[in-house]
């Protein structure tokens, strides 16, 4: 995903956001745990089951989400069984 974004956006992996503001700026203002301020026209919030608590902290409307716990598994079978 980060490579696919190219120069269209700045992807910041593993960045902990401690403040999210949409009221006082034209767009989004986020502050990271190390004090860096990020200003953007848009932001993608990808925080799973914590999405609504993040939206609430930014005074944004909550979403009607149904969160499911999913565990991924990958199996390898012999070629004679896979057919």
C-alpha positions as CSV (number, residue, x, y, z in Angstrom):
1,X,0.0,0.0,0.0
2,X,2.8,2.4,0.9
3,X,4.5,1.9,-2.4
4,X,1.3,2.1,-4.3
5,X,0.5,5.5,-2.8
6,X,3.6,7.0,-4.5
7,X,3.8,10.7,-4.3
8,X,0.0,11.1,-3.9
9,X,0.1,10.9,-0.1
10,X,2.4,10.4,2.8
11,X,1.9,7.0,4.5
12,X,3.1,7.0,8.1
13,X,3.3,3.5,9.4
14,X,3.3,2.7,13.1
15,X,2.6,6.3,14.1
16,X,0.7,6.7,17.3
17,X,-1.7,9.7,17.1
18,X,-2.4,11.3,20.5
19,X,-4.6,14.1,19.2
20,X,-7.0,14.5,16.2
21,X,-8.7,17.8,15.4
22,X,-11.1,18.6,12.6
23,X,-12.8,21.7,14.2
24,X,-10.1,24.3,14.2
25,X,-8.4,23.6,10.8
26,X,-9.4,23.3,7.2
27,X,-8.9,19.6,7.0
28,X,-7.4,17.4,9.7
29,X,-4.7,18.1,12.3
30,X,-3.1,15.2,14.0
31,X,-0.3,15.2,16.6
32,X,1.9,12.1,17.1
33,X,3.2,10.9,20.5
34,X,6.6,12.5,19.7
35,X,5.0,15.9,19.2
36,X,5.0,16.0,15.4
37,X,2.1,17.9,13.9
38,X,0.5,16.5,10.7
39,X,-1.8,18.7,8.7
40,X,-3.8,17.1,5.8
41,X,-6.9,17.6,3.7
42,X,-8.0,14.0,4.6
43,X,-7.1,11.2,6.9
44,X,-7.7,7.5,6.9
45,X,-8.5,6.1,10.3
46,X,-7.7,2.4,10.5
47,X,-8.0,1.4,14.1
48,X,-10.4,-1.6,14.0
49,X,-12.7,-2.0,16.9
50,X,-11.4,1.3,18.4
51,X,-12.7,3.4,15.5
52,X,-15.7,4.9,17.3
53,X,-13.6,5.9,20.4
54,X,-11.2,7.6,18.1
55,X,-14.0,9.4,16.2
56,X,-15.6,10.4,19.5
57,X,-12.3,11.9,20.8
58,X,-12.2,14.1,17.7
59,X,-15.8,15.2,18.1
60,X,-16.8,13.3,15.0
61,X,-20.0,11.2,14.6
62,X,-19.7,7.6,15.4
63,X,-20.2,4.9,12.7
64,X,-22.7,2.0,12.9
65,X,-20.0,-0.7,13.0
66,X,-20.3,-4.4,13.5
67,X,-17.0,-5.7,14.7
68,X,-16.1,-9.3,14.3
69,X,-13.1,-11.1,15.7
70,X,-11.5,-12.9,12.8
71,X,-8.4,-15.2,13.0
72,X,-6.6,-15.9,9.8
73,X,-5.2,-19.3,9.1
74,X,-3.2,-20.7,6.2
75,X,-2.8,-24.4,5.5
76,X,-0.6,-26.4,3.2
77,X,-1.9,-29.7,1.8
78,X,-0.1,-32.2,-0.3
79,X,-0.7,-32.0,-4.0
80,X,-2.5,-35.4,-4.2
81,X,-5.1,-34.1,-1.8
82,X,-5.4,-30.7,-3.5
83,X,-6.1,-32.4,-6.8
